Amino acid sequence: FGSFKYSAKDLYEKGILLSIDQFSPHQFDKIDITISSNKPSIFTMEVFNNVLGITNHIASTDLHMEDLLQAQFENQASLSLFNGLEKVNIRLLLYHINQK
């Protein structure tokens, strides 16, 4: 339980974040991703854009652990989130979540 804030650049360099539509990896240092959990096995992921000192909420979604595990079981390498806006590596995201 808790809330953790990461720069998209850090998650990209770790291989967790694969892409964000309409942004190049060179812009990832201006994007923050928050992963939080207030309920067992449900994680909320939010994306924020920090341009010119102004923080804009881009998207948010709930990730259910059983859905992530099912996708991994089905050998899916990546998962599209936010209607295709963001793409993540399932195995590395699960590993990262379980470390916290």
Secondary structure, 3 states (H helix, E strand, C coil): CEEEEEEHHHHHHCCCEEEECCECHHHHHHEEEEEEEEECCEEEEEEEEEECCEEEEEEEEEEEHHHHHHHHHCCCCEEEECCCCEEEEHHHHHHHHHHC
